[in-house]
Amino acid sequence: MSNELVVFDETGLTYTAKVLASDASTQVGSTVGLSPNGETPPAYVGDMPPEAVANTIYYVQFIESSVTRLAYFSRWDGSKLVAVGDWPTATQIKAEVDLALSDIHLDHLFASNYDPASKPGAATALLNELIEDDGGVSRYTANALENSPDTSAGIIADTVWAELLAAHSGVSGSAAEALTNANSLTVTAESIANAIISQVSTINLVSFLDGDGNLQIPIGSTVEFPINGSFPDDTTYAVLTIKRRLIDADSEAIMQIESAGGPGPAGLKVLNGAATTAAWASITLDQPNNMMNVKISDNATDQLEKATRLFLSVKRYNASDSYPHHDSQCSVVRIATRQH
């Protein structure tokens, strides 16, 4: 019998065919092995089972490996398969596939609009349960994301701190390189204590303005520091003021100190926005040496609270006017030891 079962496909595959009775389940004869015919276009051919009866309707399944690739509903006329009706065109097949995809709403994935405010299909379908409306834009629901990894700032920070430096160091100028270098430093309790003791006199904690002109005031310690600069002979007095904001009134200042020679009593005028004991602070002008000395007692600093980015200003006054002398930032800090 001539080869009558034919399927066109690329070369290098393994094809078999099953002929089923009109009930589409009862196999007629044995499974047929198909062989490439070596022609162009390539095709796989095999003989119809001898059990096939002429003028009978059969289903033919072509199987590539274990996957059923095609199923034809045909009539065997004794010498060849004859299609029952016309074979569908490519356009007809595409239309049927499009209809099938539309029926189960898969077309909304890419081919047509998905409106999260009016979801297609069942409300409890998987995609509809994962998506909600955000002003006309799709977004995942809270339930869809509740088991996703936590990306809060705290978790990210903990993850970064837990990461091994060895996996990230080696890049010049990187934070990992700096931390790796810092890790090689040896800091002992004794070295810390010695550093603190070197800053503490038997009477006062002496704090100077740093290179940027910023002052640090330790809480609970007597602070004494100079402010250098020209104090002309006509200077009658000077005032030092520390505020949280430049726009704050003098009466709202964290601290205001006035030297002798001014309109009011010399000493500490304002502490934490209120009148206070004048003797707790002083300013002494040293015009020959172009400087003034400021001293703040521990009674005053003990009432301060830790703060940064405070505004410090010094003004000098003569008989007719005032002049800005010094402006900088300062901070109030806590220290490990405290002098009284």
JOVENRA-V181012 format. One line per field, one symbol per residue. phi: phi as a letter, one per 30 degrees, with the letter a starting at -180 (. if undefined). psi: psi as a letter, one per 30 degrees, with the letter a starting at -180 (. if undefined). burial: I if it has 24 or more other ideal C-beta (glycine too) atoms within 12 Angstrom, else O. A space follows every 50 residues. Layout:
# JOVENRA-V181012
phi: ???
psi: ???
burial: ???
This chain:
# JOVENRA-V181012
phi: .ddbcbbcaddicbcbbcccdddibddciddcdcbdciccddbcbadded ddcehbdbcbccbchccdcbbccbcccjbadcddiddddddddddddedd dddciddddbdbdccddbddiddcdeddddcbdbijcdbdddddcdcded cdeddddddddddddddbdjdeiddddddddddddcbcddddddddddcc ddcbccccdddciccccddibdcbacbdkdcedddcabbcbbbdbdddde dcddabbbddjddcddjdcbbhibdaddddaabcdbdechabccbbdddd ddcdceabhdccbbbcbcdbabbdcabacbbcbcbdcbcb
psi: kljfjkkklllgljklkkkklffgejkjalkkkkkkfglklklkllkkkf fkklhkklkkkkjjcgkjeljkjlkjgfflkkkjlkkkleeeeeeeeeee eeeggfffeeflkjjffiklakfgleefffklkihfkklkleefffglkj gleeeeeeeeefkkeffflfjkfleeeeeeeeffkjkleeeeeeeeeffk lfeljjklkafggkkkjkkgkkkklljllkjlfgkellkkkklekffkle fglekkkkllfafaklajekjhgllajeffllkjkieeghlkkkkklfee ffglkkllhlkkkkkkkaffllkkekkalllklklelkk.
burial: OOOIIIIOIOOOOOIIIIIIOOOOOOOIIOOIOIOIOOOOOOOIIIIIIO OIOOOOIIIIIIIOOOOOIIOIIIIIOOOOIOOOOOOOOOOOOOOOOOOO OOOOOOOIOOOOOIOIOOIIOOOOOOIIOOIOOOOOOOOOOOOOOOOOOO OOOOOOOOOOOOOOOOOOOOOOOOOOOOOOOOOOOOOOOOOOOOOOOOOI OOOIIIIOIOOOOIIIIIIIIIIIIIIOIOIOOOIIIIIIIIIIOOOOOI OOIIIIIIIOIIOOOIIIIIIIOOOIOIOIIIIIIOOOOOIIIIIIIIII IIIIOOIOOIIIIIIIIOOOOOOOIIIIIIIIIOIOOOIO
